[in-house]
Amino acid sequence: ELGEDRAQTSGQQVGVIFGDHDYVFLILDPRRGWLPAPDPTFRERQLAPPMHLTLSVEDHAALPATQSDSSNAMGAGSAHNRRPQVLLMSSGEATPFTLQFDAPGSSSRFILRVDNLGHVLMQRVGLQ
C-alpha cells in the first residue's frame, strides 16, 4: 500500500522487483529508466531466513528475479534499469499479483493479493 500511495501522491510510476528472499522498489525516470527509489522507506529489503517469497503475476507463476535483477544484486545501484515485475501506477492501477510469504516448518503463511485497481488484501493461511 505504501508503494501505491507513493505512486499516486508523487505522480511517478513505481515498480517492484522480487527475489526469493528480498524486494526493492523502483521509480521510473523518463530519461534514465527504472532506478532504485531514493527514499530510504523504499530501500531494498532482505527477509530474515528462512522466510521465502513466491510471486504470481496476473495468475501466472513468476520467476524470481535473477542475481542480475534482484537478491543481493540490488544494492548499490545494481537495480538500475532493471524491469520491474510489478507496476504500481500513479493512476491507482496496479499489475495484479499475489505474493506468498512462507517459511519451511511454519504452521502458517501470509498471502498478499493486489488487483488491477490497486486493492490490497492480506491473508494469514494456516497449513495442515
N, C-alpha and C positions, 0 to 999 in steps of 0.2 A: 504494500500500500504506500509506503514511503517513496518508492521509486515512481509510482503513478502520480503521487502528489507533486513530486519534483518536476515531472514532465509537464503537468498541467499548469503549475504556477510559474515555471520559467519559460514555457513555450518551446522548450527543447525536447527533441526525441531522445528517449532513454532506452538503452539496450542492456541485456544481461547475458553474460557467458557463465555457464555452469560447468564445473568439473565434477569428478566423483566425490570430492571432499571440500570443494570451495566454490565461490562465485564472486563475480565482480560486475559493477555497474559501469556502463559506458555512456558517453554523451556524444551525439552526432554534431560534429563541427562541419559546416557546409564546405569549407575549403580543405580541411585536413582529414575528414572521415571520422571514424569511430575512435574516440580517445577515452582513457580512463577518467572517470568523474573526478574533478578536482576537490570536491567537498569530502572531508575525511569521514563523514557519515556514510558515504557510499564507497569507501575503500574496499579492497579485496578482503574477503572474509574466509578464513580457514575453519573448518569444522573440527571439533575435537574428536580424535579417534575413539571408538570405531564408527562414528557417525558417517553415513553414506547417503548421497543424493542420487535419485533416479528421476530423469526428466522425460516427460512425454509432451510433444508439441502437436497441437491440433489432432489429438487422439492417436498419434503415432510415436512409438518409442524413438527417442532422440539419442544419438551417440553422445557420450560425454565429450566435452572439449578435449582436444589433444594437448599434449605438452606444449605445443607451439601456440595454442589458443588460451589455455587456462591452466589451472592447477599450478603449483609452484612456478609456473612460467608467467603468471600475470603481473607479478610485482615489477617495480622499476621500469614501467613503460612498455613491457613486452606485450601488453594487450593492445597497443597502438594498432589501429587499422584492422583489428580482428572483427569479423562479422558476428554480431550477437545472435544467440539462438532465440531470444525472446525480445520483442519490441513493446515498449510502453509509450504510447503516442501522446502528444500534447493535447489531442482532441478527447482523451479519456479512453480511447480504444486500446486494445492490447492483443498481442498474439495469444490465442487460447492455449493454456498449458496446464499441466499437472506436475507438481514436484513432490516426490516422496522422500521423507527424511526417515531413515531407519538405521538400526544398529544390530549386528548379529547378537543373538541371545536376549534381546529386549522383548518384553511382553507386549509392546505396542509400537506403533509408528505414527507419524504425522503426515497428513496429505494436504498440500496447498493447491487449490484449484483457482484459476483465473480464467474468466470467459472473455469473449471478444469485446465486451463492453467494459471490461476492467473490473467486474465484480469479483471480489475475493472471498473464498470460503476455505477455512482451515478446519480440518477434522483430525481427531485422535482416533485411531482404529486399534482395537485390541486384537492380538494374534491368538490363535487357538493352539 
